[in-house]
Amino acid sequence: MFITRLMSSAILVVLALLTILSGGYLLAAVLLFLALTAFRELTKVCGLSGKDGRVGSLEMIGYAGITAYYLLMVFGTSPIYLFLMLITILVAFMFLYVFAFPKYHAEQIMCAFFCVAYAPVMLSFIYLVRELSYGVYSVWMIFISSWICDTCAYLVGMLIGKHKLAPVLSPKKSIEGAVGGVVGAALVGALYGYLIVEPVVSEQKITWVFVLISAVGAVISQVGDLAASAIKRNHEIKDYGKLIPGHGGVMDRFDSVIFTAPMVYFLVLLLIRA
C-alpha cells in the first residue's frame, strides 16, 4: 500500500507540474475532469444518484451546470458571470424541485447544490489563481499550503504528537502535528518565495507575503481535510472513490486543496501588487 501510494503521489506531482505550468485550456480541462469526478463522488455519497447507477435528473443538472461554469470561467469576460452561473444552477435545481414535486425533498435539492459548490466551484480557483499576474508562481502556494502541510503534519505528529486535535473525528491527528504542518508550510513557502519568486518579482518583497499566505492556507487546509473526513464518517465510508490508487477518489486527495485554492486566490489579490 505504501509503495502504491508513493508512486501515485509522484505521478500526481508530475501531472500537476505539467498542467499548471502549461495553464490555459489544458489546466481548465483537467480541472473540469476533476470537478465532474468530485461531483459524482459527492452525489453517490449523499445518495443522489439515479437508480441502478444511472445518471439522475439532479446529477444531469449538476454536470451541465459545472460544465457551463468552467466554460464561462475560460471564455467569459468578467468574474460576475461565474456568480450568475451559480445562481442559474440553483434556479435549475429549484425548477426540478417544483415541477417534479413531490419526487424530490428539499434536503436533496440543497445537497445537490452543495455538491456543485463544494468541490467543483472551489477547485476552479486553481485556474483563477493561475490566470492572475504572476499566477504561474503564486498558484504553487495552493499546494504548498495543502500537500506540504499534510506531509509535515503527518511527520511531526508521528514523532511528537500527544494531544488530540479532533479526538472523535480523527483520532490520529494531533495538535503538535497541526502546528508542525503550519510551520512546515510557512518555511517551504518562505524558501520558495526567496529563492524562486523574489528574483523575478522585483516590485515588492515577496518572501514574507508567501510566508503569510502559506501559513493561513495551511490552517484552512486542515479544516478542509477534517471536513471531508466528517462527511465520510457521517456516511460510514472509507474512501470517496477509487480513481487514484492508494489515495481513493478526487475528494480524498484534493480535500485540503479544495479549501486552500479560494483562500490563496483572495490573499494573492489582497497582498501581491500586479
DRENDO-1510 file (C-alpha; in Angstrom, 1 decimal, always signed):
<recs>
REC; n; res; u; v; w
REC; 1; MET; +0.0; +0.0; +0.0 .
REC; 2; PHE; +2.8; +2.4; +0.9 .
REC; 3; ILE; +4.6; +1.8; -2.4 .
REC; 4; THR; +1.3; +2.3; -4.4 .
REC; 5; ARG; +0.6; +5.5; -2.5 .
REC; 6; LEU; +4.1; +6.8; -3.1 .
REC; 7; MET; +4.0; +6.1; -6.8 .
REC; 8; SER; +0.6; +7.7; -7.2 .
REC; 9; SER; +1.9; +10.8; -5.3 .
REC; 10; ALA; +4.9; +11.0; -7.7 .
REC; 11; ILE; +2.6; +10.7; -10.7 .
REC; 12; LEU; +0.3; +13.4; -9.3 .
REC; 13; VAL; +3.2; +15.8; -8.8 .
REC; 14; VAL; +4.4; +15.3; -12.3 .
REC; 15; LEU; +0.9; +15.8; -13.7 .
REC; 16; ALA; +0.4; +18.9; -11.6 .
REC; 17; LEU; +3.7; +20.3; -12.9 .
REC; 18; LEU; +2.8; +19.7; -16.5 .
REC; 19; THR; -0.8; +21.0; -16.3 .
REC; 20; ILE; -0.2; +24.0; -14.1 .
REC; 21; LEU; +2.9; +25.2; -15.9 .
REC; 22; SER; +1.0; +24.9; -19.2 .
REC; 23; GLY; -2.0; +26.6; -17.8 .
REC; 24; GLY; -4.8; +27.8; -20.2 .
REC; 25; TYR; -7.0; +25.2; -21.8 .
REC; 26; LEU; -5.1; +22.2; -20.6 .
REC; 27; LEU; -5.4; +23.2; -16.9 .
REC; 28; ALA; -9.0; +24.1; -17.4 .
REC; 29; ALA; -9.8; +20.7; -19.0 .
REC; 30; VAL; -8.0; +18.8; -16.2 .
REC; 31; LEU; -9.8; +20.8; -13.5 .
REC; 32; LEU; -13.1; +20.2; -15.2 .
REC; 33; PHE; -12.5; +16.5; -15.2 .
REC; 34; LEU; -11.6; +16.6; -11.5 .
REC; 35; ALA; -14.7; +18.8; -10.8 .
REC; 36; LEU; -17.1; +16.4; -12.5 .
REC; 37; THR; -15.5; +13.4; -10.8 .
REC; 38; ALA; -15.7; +15.1; -7.4 .
REC; 39; PHE; -19.3; +16.0; -8.0 .
REC; 40; ARG; -20.1; +12.3; -8.9 .
REC; 41; GLU; -18.3; +11.1; -5.8 .
REC; 42; LEU; -20.3; +13.5; -3.6 .
REC; 43; THR; -23.6; +12.7; -5.1 .
REC; 44; LYS; -23.0; +9.0; -4.7 .
REC; 45; VAL; -22.1; +9.5; -1.0 .
REC; 46; CYS; -25.2; +11.7; -0.5 .
REC; 47; GLY; -27.5; +9.2; -2.2 .
REC; 48; LEU; -28.5; +11.5; -5.1 .
REC; 49; SER; -27.5; +9.1; -7.9 .
REC; 50; GLY; -30.2; +7.6; -10.1 .
REC; 51; LYS; -31.4; +4.0; -9.7 .
REC; 52; ASP; -29.1; +1.2; -10.8 .
REC; 53; GLY; -26.2; +3.5; -11.2 .
REC; 54; ARG; -27.9; +5.6; -13.9 .
REC; 55; VAL; -27.5; +9.4; -14.0 .
REC; 56; GLY; -30.4; +11.0; -12.3 .
REC; 57; SER; -32.0; +14.4; -13.1 .
REC; 58; LEU; -30.2; +16.1; -10.2 .
REC; 59; GLU; -26.9; +14.8; -11.5 .
REC; 60; MET; -27.7; +15.9; -15.1 .
REC; 61; ILE; -28.3; +19.5; -13.9 .
REC; 62; GLY; -25.1; +19.4; -11.9 .
REC; 63; TYR; -23.0; +18.1; -14.7 .
REC; 64; ALA; -24.4; +20.6; -17.2 .
REC; 65; GLY; -24.1; +23.5; -14.7 .
REC; 66; ILE; -20.5; +22.6; -13.8 .
REC; 67; THR; -19.5; +22.4; -17.5 .
REC; 68; ALA; -21.1; +25.7; -18.3 .
REC; 69; TYR; -19.4; +27.3; -15.2 .
REC; 70; TYR; -16.0; +26.1; -16.4 .
REC; 71; LEU; -16.7; +27.3; -20.0 .
REC; 72; LEU; -17.6; +30.7; -18.7 .
REC; 73; MET; -14.5; +30.7; -16.5 .
REC; 74; VAL; -12.3; +30.2; -19.5 .
REC; 75; PHE; -14.2; +32.2; -22.2 .
REC; 76; GLY; -16.1; +34.7; -20.1 .
REC; 77; THR; -15.1; +38.4; -19.9 .
REC; 78; SER; -15.9; +39.0; -16.2 .
REC; 79; PRO; -16.0; +37.0; -13.0 .
REC; 80; ILE; -19.5; +38.2; -12.4 .
REC; 81; TYR; -20.7; +35.6; -15.0 .
REC; 82; LEU; -19.4; +32.9; -12.6 .
REC; 83; PHE; -21.6; +34.2; -9.9 .
REC; 84; LEU; -24.6; +34.4; -12.2 .
REC; 85; MET; -23.9; +30.8; -13.4 .
REC; 86; LEU; -24.1; +29.6; -9.8 .
REC; 87; ILE; -27.5; +31.4; -9.3 .
REC; 88; THR; -28.6; +29.8; -12.6 .
REC; 89; ILE; -27.6; +26.3; -11.3 .
REC; 90; LEU; -29.6; +26.9; -8.1 .
REC; 91; VAL; -32.6; +28.1; -10.0 .
REC; 92; ALA; -32.4; +25.0; -12.3 .
REC; 93; PHE; -32.4; +22.7; -9.2 .
REC; 94; MET; -35.4; +24.6; -7.9 .
REC; 95; PHE; -37.3; +24.3; -11.2 .
REC; 96; LEU; -36.8; +20.5; -10.9 .
REC; 97; TYR; -37.9; +20.6; -7.3 .
REC; 98; VAL; -41.1; +22.5; -8.1 .
REC; 99; PHE; -42.2; +20.8; -11.3 .
REC; 100; ALA; -41.3; +17.3; -10.2 .
REC; 101; PHE; -42.9; +17.7; -6.8 .
REC; 102; PRO; -43.1; +15.6; -4.6 .
REC; 103; LYS; -40.4; +13.4; -6.2 .
REC; 104; TYR; -37.5; +15.3; -4.5 .
REC; 105; HIS; -37.2; +16.5; -1.0 .
REC; 106; ALA; -35.8; +20.0; -0.1 .
REC; 107; GLU; -32.8; +18.3; +1.6 .
REC; 108; GLN; -31.9; +16.6; -1.7 .
REC; 109; ILE; -32.0; +19.9; -3.6 .
REC; 110; MET; -29.9; +21.6; -1.0 .
REC; 111; CYS; -27.4; +18.7; -1.0 .
REC; 112; ALA; -27.2; +18.7; -4.8 .
REC; 113; PHE; -26.3; +22.4; -4.9 .
REC; 114; PHE; -23.8; +21.8; -2.1 .
REC; 115; CYS; -22.2; +19.1; -4.2 .
REC; 116; VAL; -21.7; +21.7; -7.0 .
REC; 117; ALA; -20.4; +24.5; -4.8 .
REC; 118; TYR; -18.2; +22.4; -2.5 .
REC; 119; ALA; -15.6; +20.8; -4.8 .
REC; 120; PRO; -16.3; +21.8; -8.5 .
REC; 121; VAL; -16.5; +25.6; -7.8 .
REC; 122; MET; -13.8; +25.7; -5.2 .
REC; 123; LEU; -11.4; +23.7; -7.4 .
REC; 124; SER; -11.9; +26.3; -10.2 .
REC; 125; PHE; -9.9; +28.8; -8.1 .
REC; 126; ILE; -6.7; +26.9; -9.1 .
REC; 127; TYR; -7.3; +28.2; -12.6 .
REC; 128; LEU; -8.3; +31.6; -11.4 .
REC; 129; VAL; -5.1; +31.9; -9.4 .
REC; 130; ARG; -3.0; +30.7; -12.3 .
REC; 131; GLU; -4.6; +33.4; -14.5 .
REC; 132; LEU; -3.6; +36.3; -12.2 .
REC; 133; SER; -0.5; +38.4; -12.7 .
REC; 134; TYR; +2.5; +36.2; -11.5 .
REC; 135; GLY; -0.1; +33.4; -11.2 .
REC; 136; VAL; +2.5; +30.9; -12.6 .
REC; 137; TYR; +4.4; +31.5; -9.3 .
REC; 138; SER; +1.6; +32.1; -6.8 .
REC; 139; VAL; -0.5; +29.1; -7.8 .
REC; 140; TRP; +2.0; +26.8; -6.1 .
REC; 141; MET; +1.1; +28.3; -2.8 .
REC; 142; ILE; -2.2; +26.3; -3.0 .
REC; 143; PHE; -0.2; +23.0; -3.0 .
REC; 144; ILE; +2.4; +24.2; -0.5 .
REC; 145; SER; -0.4; +25.2; +1.9 .
REC; 146; SER; -2.1; +21.8; +1.5 .
REC; 147; TRP; +0.2; +19.0; +0.4 .
REC; 148; ILE; +3.3; +20.2; +2.2 .
REC; 149; CYS; +1.3; +21.0; +5.3 .
REC; 150; ASP; -0.2; +17.5; +5.2 .
REC; 151; THR; +3.2; +15.9; +4.9 .
REC; 152; CYS; +4.8; +18.0; +7.7 .
REC; 153; ALA; +1.7; +17.5; +10.0 .
REC; 154; TYR; +2.0; +13.7; +9.5 .
REC; 155; LEU; +5.7; +13.6; +10.3 .
REC; 156; VAL; +5.6; +15.9; +13.3 .
REC; 157; GLY; +2.5; +14.1; +14.6 .
REC; 158; MET; +4.2; +10.8; +14.3 .
REC; 159; LEU; +7.3; +12.0; +16.1 .
REC; 160; ILE; +6.0; +14.1; +18.9 .
REC; 161; GLY; +2.2; +14.1; +18.7 .
REC; 162; LYS; +0.5; +13.7; +22.0 .
REC; 163; HIS; -2.6; +15.9; +22.2 .
REC; 164; LYS; -5.5; +15.0; +20.0 .
REC; 165; LEU; -6.7; +17.7; +17.6 .
REC; 166; ALA; -10.2; +16.2; +16.9 .
REC; 167; PRO; -10.4; +13.0; +19.1 .
REC; 168; VAL; -13.8; +11.9; +17.8 .
REC; 169; LEU; -13.5; +12.8; +14.1 .
REC; 170; SER; -9.8; +12.0; +13.5 .
REC; 171; PRO; -8.1; +10.3; +16.5 .
REC; 172; LYS; -4.7; +10.1; +14.8 .
REC; 173; LYS; -4.3; +13.8; +14.2 .
REC; 174; SER; -2.6; +15.8; +16.9 .
REC; 175; ILE; -2.3; +19.5; +17.9 .
REC; 176; GLU; +1.5; +19.1; +17.6 .
REC; 177; GLY; +1.1; +17.8; +14.1 .
REC; 178; ALA; -1.3; +20.6; +13.1 .
REC; 179; VAL; +1.2; +23.2; +14.3 .
REC; 180; GLY; +4.1; +21.4; +12.6 .
REC; 181; GLY; +2.1; +21.4; +9.3 .
REC; 182; VAL; +1.6; +25.2; +9.5 .
REC; 183; VAL; +5.2; +25.8; +10.4 .
REC; 184; GLY; +6.4; +23.4; +7.7 .
REC; 185; ALA; +4.2; +25.0; +5.0 .
REC; 186; ALA; +5.4; +28.5; +6.1 .
REC; 187; LEU; +9.1; +27.5; +5.9 .
REC; 188; VAL; +8.7; +25.9; +2.4 .
REC; 189; GLY; +6.7; +29.0; +1.3 .
REC; 190; ALA; +9.5; +31.2; +2.6 .
REC; 191; LEU; +12.2; +29.3; +0.7 .
REC; 192; TYR; +10.1; +29.2; -2.4 .
REC; 193; GLY; +9.4; +32.9; -2.3 .
REC; 194; TYR; +13.0; +33.9; -1.5 .
REC; 195; LEU; +14.8; +31.5; -3.9 .
REC; 196; ILE; +12.5; +31.3; -6.9 .
REC; 197; VAL; +9.9; +34.1; -6.9 .
REC; 198; GLU; +11.7; +37.2; -5.4 .
REC; 199; PRO; +14.4; +37.3; -8.1 .
REC; 200; VAL; +11.6; +37.5; -10.6 .
REC; 201; VAL; +9.1; +39.8; -8.9 .
REC; 202; SER; +11.1; +42.9; -8.3 .
REC; 203; GLU; +8.2; +45.2; -7.4 .
REC; 204; GLN; +7.9; +44.0; -3.8 .
REC; 205; LYS; +9.4; +41.8; -1.2 .
REC; 206; ILE; +7.5; +38.6; -1.8 .
REC; 207; THR; +9.0; +36.2; +0.8 .
REC; 208; TRP; +7.0; +37.4; +3.8 .
REC; 209; VAL; +3.9; +37.6; +1.7 .
REC; 210; PHE; +4.3; +33.9; +0.8 .
REC; 211; VAL; +5.0; +33.0; +4.4 .
REC; 212; LEU; +1.7; +34.6; +5.4 .
REC; 213; ILE; -0.2; +33.0; +2.5 .
REC; 214; SER; +1.2; +29.5; +3.1 .
REC; 215; ALA; +0.6; +29.7; +6.9 .
REC; 216; VAL; -3.0; +30.9; +6.6 .
REC; 217; GLY; -3.6; +28.4; +3.8 .
REC; 218; ALA; -2.2; +25.6; +5.9 .
REC; 219; VAL; -4.6; +26.3; +8.7 .
REC; 220; ILE; -7.5; +26.3; +6.2 .
REC; 221; SER; -6.3; +23.2; +4.5 .
REC; 222; GLN; -6.5; +21.2; +7.7 .
REC; 223; VAL; -10.1; +22.3; +8.2 .
REC; 224; GLY; -10.8; +21.1; +4.6 .
REC; 225; ASP; -9.2; +17.7; +5.4 .
REC; 226; LEU; -11.3; +17.3; +8.5 .
REC; 227; ALA; -14.5; +18.5; +6.7 .
REC; 228; ALA; -14.1; +15.8; +4.1 .
REC; 229; SER; -13.4; +13.2; +6.8 .
REC; 230; ALA; -16.5; +14.3; +8.7 .
REC; 231; ILE; -18.7; +13.7; +5.6 .
REC; 232; LYS; -17.2; +10.2; +5.2 .
REC; 233; ARG; -17.8; +9.5; +8.9 .
REC; 234; ASN; -21.4; +10.6; +8.6 .
REC; 235; HIS; -22.0; +8.3; +5.7 .
REC; 236; GLU; -19.8; +5.5; +7.0 .
REC; 237; ILE; -17.4; +5.1; +4.0 .
REC; 238; LYS; -13.7; +4.7; +3.9 .
REC; 239; ASP; -13.0; +6.5; +0.6 .
REC; 240; TYR; -14.9; +8.6; -1.8 .
REC; 241; GLY; -13.8; +6.7; -4.9 .
REC; 242; LYS; -11.0; +4.5; -6.4 .
REC; 243; LEU; -9.6; +6.8; -9.1 .
REC; 244; ILE; -6.2; +7.3; -7.5 .
REC; 245; PRO; -4.5; +4.1; -6.4 .
REC; 246; GLY; -3.5; +4.3; -2.7 .
REC; 247; HIS; -5.4; +7.5; -2.2 .
REC; 248; GLY; -9.0; +6.9; -3.1 .
REC; 249; GLY; -11.0; +9.4; -5.1 .
REC; 250; VAL; -10.6; +13.1; -6.1 .
REC; 251; MET; -12.3; +14.1; -2.8 .
REC; 252; ASP; -9.8; +12.0; -0.8 .
REC; 253; ARG; -6.7; +13.5; -2.5 .
REC; 254; PHE; -7.9; +17.1; -3.0 .
REC; 255; ASP; -9.9; +17.6; +0.2 .
REC; 256; SER; -7.4; +20.2; +1.5 .
REC; 257; VAL; -6.7; +21.8; -1.9 .
REC; 258; ILE; -10.4; +22.5; -2.2 .
REC; 259; PHE; -10.3; +24.8; +0.8 .
REC; 260; THR; -6.9; +26.4; +0.1 .
REC; 261; ALA; -7.5; +27.4; -3.5 .
REC; 262; PRO; -10.1; +30.1; -2.8 .
REC; 263; MET; -8.2; +31.4; +0.2 .
REC; 264; VAL; -4.9; +31.7; -1.8 .
REC; 265; TYR; -6.8; +33.5; -4.6 .
REC; 266; PHE; -8.1; +36.2; -2.4 .
REC; 267; LEU; -4.9; +36.6; -0.4 .
REC; 268; VAL; -3.0; +37.0; -3.6 .
REC; 269; LEU; -5.4; +39.7; -4.8 .
REC; 270; LEU; -5.0; +41.5; -1.5 .
REC; 271; LEU; -1.3; +41.1; -0.9 .
REC; 272; ILE; +0.6; +40.9; -4.2 .
REC; 273; ARG; +0.8; +44.0; -6.4 .
REC; 274; ALA; +0.3; +43.3; -10.0 .
</recs>
